[in-house]
Every structure is written in C-alpha cells, then in structure tokens.
Amino acid sequence: MMTNTPSRKMQKVLLILSLLIMLGCSFPVQLIADAPTATPTLAPTFAPTQTPQATAQPGTDQNPLILALAPSSHPNEAFIAAGDTIAAFLESRTGYRIVTVVPASENALVESLARGNAHIASLSPYAFVVARGDNSATALLARVREGQTFYASQIIANRNKDFESFFDEARNENIGEAAAALQQFQEKKACWSDTTSPSGYVIPLGLLNQAQVQTRGGAFLEGQPNVVRGVYADDICDFGATFVDARTSPILEADYPDVMEQVIVIWRIPAIIPYENISIATSLPVEMRRVIQRALIDLMLTPEGKSAMQTVYGFDEMLPIDDAAYAEFITLAQASGLDLTDLIE
C-alpha cells in the first residue's frame, strides 16, 4: 500500500471532514485517515438532516465513494489499517476516490445506504433484505463458507410423534407437497433456536405462515443442538427447526447415539439462507458497480487484500452474485411477519 506524504495526509483528513459535513452523515463514524496516531479519534455525530445533493460525479475528489467498514464502536489499529488497504487497492484499480468510515451499528449503516451516505458495505442477510426492500443497495459478492454461499434448514420431529415424513433421507430430497407436510403442524408447539436465527426460527416460521399454518406458542431453547435435544425428549415441543444437519453435532453424539433414527426430518427447506454479502448502492451507475466488483475480486487474489478482508469483514472467500439469488429468502423472511430491523445486530 502506498504511503502518503504529510501534506497528502492532511488533504485526506480535510476531505473526509468536508465530505461528512456536506452529507449530513446519518451515523456516528470513525474517521479512517493515514495519520500515524495509534488510537483514532471518534468523529462528531451529524444529524440525519437530508439526502446529500452532491452534483459532482461519484468517485471524484469532490464526491468520493464511501466504503463502510464493519460496524464497530472501538475499531483497533489493525482494523483501521486493513480498511486503508482495501480502500487503497480499490482506488488503484478503479481510479475512483474512496474514503472509509466505521458505522456505529448495522441499523445505522442500512439507514445511511438509504440516505446516500454509504456506497459499498458488507450486509448481513436481514440487513440486505431491508436495503433491497427500499432499493438502496444491490448485491455484488456473496460470502462463501465451506464452499457454499447458501445453506438449508429443516423441520424435525420425534419418530414417535404422529407425523408423516415428507423427506426421503436416502435420496436427500422432499417428496410430496409442502402444503400437506406443513399442515401437520397446525396448532402444534415448536422448539425454536433463538429469535434471530434464520434456519432455526425466521425462515421456517415464514414457510409455515406462507402455508397459513398457525402454531401454538413456541419454546426458544438458545441453540440448535438444544432444539434437537428438545425434539428427542418428546416432552417439550411437537416439532423443531434447525440448520442441515444439526442432528450430527458432536456435542450430541455421546448422549444421543440414536439421534439420527429417533429424530426425523419432516420437511427440508432448500439451501436459500445466505451468509453476509458485499453490497453497493443502487444510486451508482451499473458500469461503476461492475468495475468495483472486479476490483474486489482482484483484491481477494492478493495475500494482503485477503488478509484485509478477513480483518475488516471476516470474509475468507467471495463469489459474484446478483439479487435474484436472494428472492426466495427475501420472500420467506418477509412472510415471517417479524420486524427485520429488530433482528439486525
């Protein structure tokens, strides 16, 4: 990463300060400059007065792009330096002027995307649904975990319960109609993982609501292995929901050696639940989005870039993606009837 001269550092600090004042920044931020101080100072909080009215072309010195780092109230020196590395690489590959900020929370970040006070950011699944809902952001790159960009969920029950399984374990696929499988849970009690879990609560709930199945008040057991335990015990709830496949968790093996036989899958929700992604403001031109996407892919091919992405966002690998891939997840998340802004951490 290139090192700025002292005059360059001062220019950058002044540029960021003038930008924040111009934008009426809607979230508390940490200024990310090249100054050599070990501990960055917290920038003042600006009231969300209005959407910025900048007339200069985006990505210029007069109207730089804002790269939001992961939300943090106390970013450390390594985090700050990693953000500088990402911004410097993107500038060198795209020719766009880029400044970095640290939002105080993800909800503040989503609001800032909507106001035009952030342009490039990592979003959690629920945050992306909210940002996509108001058309403030579009997906560029999906986080990859263990070779996958999405994961599946399943509805499970004790074999001794009077439920018919609509899932063929040998063929690893659902059989029959979802409506028939889900109607079995009418007025039944669920074991849920926790109130924010996509696989252990929100998406299965959305699927049941979509099928117009009303369940009795559920039990939140704080952990998906605990949901398996609750279903196995057969005295806490009638059915449960977990990721695929929580039954194989090592912490269950010793106490429940027959769990795979005793706890069966009634219906499996396909791999539609995403991990985090890198999103970009829809206000930016399509060609600009493509250039930034390409630069981010190239960034991950360098050791320094990959390390910086791990430090700032926790990403080890990314793949290009578009909004259509999230359609089913968005539909079921909205069908849950929950306020998704309450689920954003």
C-alpha positions in Angstrom: 0.0 0.0 0.0 1.4 3.4 -0.9 2.3 5.8 1.9 1.0 9.4 1.7 3.3 12.4 2.3 2.4 14.6 5.2 0.6 17.1 3.0 -1.4 14.2 1.4 -2.5 13.0 4.9 -3.7 16.5 5.8 -5.6 16.7 2.5 -7.3 13.4 3.2 -8.4 14.4 6.7 -9.8 17.7 5.4 -11.5 16.0 2.5 -13.3 13.5 4.8 -14.3 16.2 7.3 -15.8 18.3 4.5 -17.5 15.3 3.0 -19.2 14.4 6.3 -20.4 17.9 6.7 -21.7 18.0 3.2 -23.5 14.7 3.5 -25.1 15.4 6.9 -23.8 11.9 7.9 -26.5 9.8 9.5 -24.4 7.6 11.6 -21.5 8.0 14.1 -18.3 7.2 12.3 -14.7 6.7 12.9 -12.5 8.7 10.5 -10.1 6.4 8.7 -7.1 8.5 7.7 -3.4 7.8 7.2 -2.4 9.7 10.3 0.2 7.9 12.3 -1.6 8.1 15.6 -2.0 4.7 17.3 -5.6 5.4 18.5 -8.0 7.0 16.1 -10.4 9.7 17.5 -14.1 9.4 17.2 -15.7 11.8 14.7 -18.7 14.0 15.8 -22.1 12.7 15.1 -24.0 14.6 12.5 -27.8 14.8 12.4 -29.5 13.0 9.5 -30.9 16.2 8.1 -31.3 15.4 4.4 -30.2 13.3 1.5 -26.9 14.6 0.0 -27.3 16.8 -3.0 -23.8 16.4 -4.4 -23.6 17.3 -8.1 -20.0 16.1 -8.8 -19.5 12.8 -10.4 -19.3 9.9 -7.8 -15.8 8.7 -7.2 -14.2 12.0 -7.6 -12.3 14.2 -5.1 -15.4 16.4 -4.8 -17.8 13.4 -4.3 -15.8 10.3 -3.2 -17.3 6.9 -2.8 -17.9 5.9 0.9 -16.7 2.4 1.8 -18.3 1.4 5.1 -16.2 -0.9 7.2 -17.8 -3.4 9.6 -19.8 -1.7 12.4 -17.7 -1.1 15.4 -17.7 1.2 18.4 -14.0 0.8 19.1 -12.1 -0.2 16.0 -8.5 -1.1 16.7 -5.3 -0.2 14.8 -5.2 -3.4 12.8 -8.8 -2.9 11.7 -8.1 0.7 10.7 -5.0 -0.3 8.7 -6.9 -3.1 6.9 -9.6 -0.7 5.9 -6.9 1.6 4.4 -5.5 -1.4 2.5 -8.9 -2.2 0.9 -9.6 1.5 0.0 -6.1 2.0 -1.5 -6.4 -1.1 -3.6 -9.8 -0.2 -4.9 -8.6 3.3 -5.7 -5.6 1.9 -7.6 -7.7 -0.5 -9.6 -10.7 1.7 -10.4 -9.4 5.3 -10.4 -12.3 6.2 -8.1 -11.7 8.3 -5.0 -12.7 6.3 -1.9 -12.9 7.2 1.8 -13.7 4.8 4.6 -16.0 5.2 7.6 -17.0 2.9 10.5 -20.7 2.9 11.3 -21.8 2.6 14.9 -24.3 -0.2 14.1 -25.6 -2.1 11.2 -29.0 -0.5 11.5 -27.2 2.9 11.2 -25.4 1.5 8.1 -28.7 0.5 6.5 -30.1 3.9 7.1 -27.0 5.5 5.6 -27.3 3.4 2.5 -30.8 4.7 2.1 -29.7 8.3 2.5 -26.8 8.0 0.1 -24.3 8.4 2.9 -22.6 5.0 2.2 -21.9 3.3 -1.1 -20.1 0.0 -0.5 -20.7 -2.2 2.5 -21.0 -5.7 3.9 -24.5 -6.6 4.9 -25.9 -9.4 7.0 -28.9 -11.4 5.4 -31.6 -9.4 7.3 -29.8 -6.1 6.6 -29.7 -6.9 2.9 -33.4 -7.7 2.8 -34.2 -4.3 4.3 -31.8 -2.5 2.0 -33.1 -4.4 -1.0 -36.6 -3.6 0.1 -36.1 0.2 -0.3 -33.9 -0.3 -3.4 -30.9 1.4 -1.7 -28.5 -1.5 -2.3 -27.8 -4.4 -4.7 -25.6 -7.4 -4.2 -22.1 -7.7 -5.6 -20.4 -10.6 -3.9 -21.5 -13.4 -1.6 -19.5 -14.7 1.3 -18.5 -18.3 0.9 -18.3 -20.7 3.9 -17.1 -24.3 3.5 -17.6 -23.9 -0.3 -21.2 -22.7 0.0 -22.9 -19.4 -0.4 -26.3 -20.6 1.0 -27.4 -23.2 3.5 -30.5 -25.2 4.2 -33.0 -25.6 7.0 -35.2 -28.5 8.1 -38.3 -29.2 10.2 -37.7 -32.1 12.5 -39.9 -34.2 14.9 -39.6 -37.3 17.1 -40.2 -40.5 15.3 -42.8 -41.5 17.9 -45.0 -38.4 17.2 -47.9 -38.9 14.8 -46.2 -37.1 11.9 -45.6 -38.3 8.4 -42.2 -37.6 7.0 -42.2 -35.9 3.5 -38.4 -36.2 3.2 -36.5 -39.1 1.7 -33.2 -39.5 3.6 -31.7 -41.9 1.0 -32.4 -39.6 -1.9 -31.9 -36.4 0.1 -35.0 -34.7 -1.2 -38.5 -33.8 -0.3 -41.4 -36.0 -1.5 -45.0 -34.9 -1.9 -46.4 -31.5 -1.4 -45.2 -28.9 1.0 -48.8 -27.9 2.0 -49.6 -31.5 3.1 -46.3 -31.7 5.1 -46.8 -28.4 6.8 -50.5 -28.7 7.7 -49.5 -31.4 10.2 -48.1 -28.7 12.4 -51.4 -26.8 12.8 -51.9 -25.9 16.4 -48.7 -27.8 17.4 -45.9 -26.4 19.5 -42.5 -25.6 18.1 -39.0 -25.7 19.5 -37.1 -22.7 18.1 -33.4 -21.9 18.4 -33.5 -18.2 19.1 -35.3 -15.1 17.9 -32.8 -14.1 15.3 -31.8 -17.5 13.8 -32.7 -17.7 10.1 -32.6 -21.5 10.0 -33.9 -22.2 13.5 -36.8 -19.7 13.5 -37.3 -16.9 10.9 -37.4 -18.9 7.6 -39.3 -22.0 9.0 -41.8 -19.6 10.5 -42.1 -17.7 7.2 -42.7 -21.1 5.4 -45.4 -22.0 7.9 -47.1 -18.6 7.6 -46.9 -18.8 3.9 -48.8 -22.1 4.1 -51.3 -20.5 6.6 -50.3 -22.9 9.4 -50.9 -21.5 12.8 -48.8 -23.0 15.6 -49.0 -22.7 19.3 -46.5 -20.5 21.3 -43.0 -21.9 20.8 -40.1 -22.5 23.1 -36.8 -20.8 22.4 -34.0 -23.1 23.5 -31.0 -20.9 22.7 -29.1 -23.2 20.4 -29.8 -25.6 17.6 -28.4 -28.7 19.3 -30.8 -27.8 22.1 -33.7 -27.9 19.6 -32.6 -31.4 18.7 -32.5 -32.3 22.4 -36.0 -30.9 22.9 -37.4 -32.9 20.0 -35.7 -36.0 21.1 -37.0 -35.7 24.7 -40.6 -35.6 23.3 -42.0 -33.6 26.2 -41.0 -30.0 25.4 -42.5 -29.5 21.9 -44.1 -31.2 19.0 -41.5 -30.3 16.3 -38.5 -28.1 15.8 -36.4 -26.4 13.2 -32.6 -26.4 12.7 -30.0 -25.9 10.0 -29.0 -29.0 8.0 -27.9 -31.0 9.8 -27.8 -30.1 13.5 -28.5 -33.7 14.4 -24.9 -34.5 13.6 -23.5 -32.0 16.1 -20.5 -33.6 18.0 -21.9 -32.4 21.3 -25.0 -34.7 20.8 -23.1 -37.8 19.9 -22.3 -39.1 23.4 -25.7 -38.6 24.9 -27.9 -39.4 21.9 -26.2 -42.1 19.8 -29.5 -43.0 18.1 -30.5 -39.4 17.4 -30.5 -39.9 13.6 -33.0 -42.7 13.9 -35.1 -41.1 16.7 -35.3 -37.5 15.3 -36.5 -37.5 11.7 -36.8 -34.8 9.1 -40.4 -34.0 8.1 -39.6 -31.3 5.5 -36.4 -29.7 4.3 -36.2 -26.1 3.2 -33.7 -25.9 0.3 -30.3 -24.0 0.6 -31.8 -20.5 0.4 -30.3 -18.9 3.5 -27.4 -16.7 2.7 -24.3 -15.6 4.6 -23.2 -12.0 4.5 -22.5 -10.2 1.2 -20.8 -7.1 -0.2 -23.5 -4.8 -1.5 -23.2 -1.5 -3.4 -25.6 1.5 -3.6 -28.1 1.3 -6.5 -27.6 5.0 -7.0 -24.2 4.3 -8.6 -24.1 3.6 -12.4 -24.1 0.0 -13.4 -20.7 0.2 -15.1 -19.2 1.6 -11.9 -20.7 -1.3 -9.9 -19.1 -3.8 -12.3 -15.7 -2.1 -12.1 -15.8 -2.2 -8.3 -16.9 -5.8 -8.3 -14.0 -6.8 -10.5 -11.6 -4.8 -8.2 -12.9 -6.6 -5.1 -12.4 -10.0 -6.8 -8.9 -9.0 -7.7 -8.3 -7.8 -4.1 -9.1 -11.3 -2.7 -6.4 -12.8 -5.1 -3.7 -10.9 -3.2 -2.4 -12.1 0.2 -2.6 -8.5 1.6 -6.1 -8.0 0.2 -7.4 -11.3 1.5 -5.9 -10.6 5.0 -7.5 -7.2 5.0 -11.0 -8.6 4.1 -10.6 -11.1 6.8 -9.8 -8.5 9.4 -12.5 -6.0 8.4 -15.4 -8.2 7.3 -14.4 -11.8 8.3 -14.5 -13.0 4.7 -12.2 -15.8 3.5 -13.8 -16.2 0.1 -16.3 -14.5 -2.1 -18.2 -15.2 -5.3 -20.1 -12.9 -7.7 -23.9 -12.9 -7.1 -27.0 -11.0 -8.1 -30.2 -10.1 -6.3 -32.2 -12.8 -8.0 -30.4 -15.4 -5.9 -31.9 -14.0 -2.8 -35.5 -14.0 -4.0 -36.8 -17.0 -2.1 -35.0 -16.0 1.1 -36.5 -12.5 0.9 -40.0 -13.9 0.4 -39.9 -16.2 3.4 -38.1 -13.6 5.7 -40.9 -11.2 4.9 -43.6 -13.9 5.3 -42.3 -14.4 8.9 -44.2 -11.2 9.8 -41.3 -10.2 12.0 -39.8 -6.7 12.0 -36.4 -7.4 10.4 -34.8 -4.2 11.7 -35.2 -5.7 15.1 -33.2 -8.8 14.0 -30.2 -6.8 12.7 -27.4 -7.0 15.2 
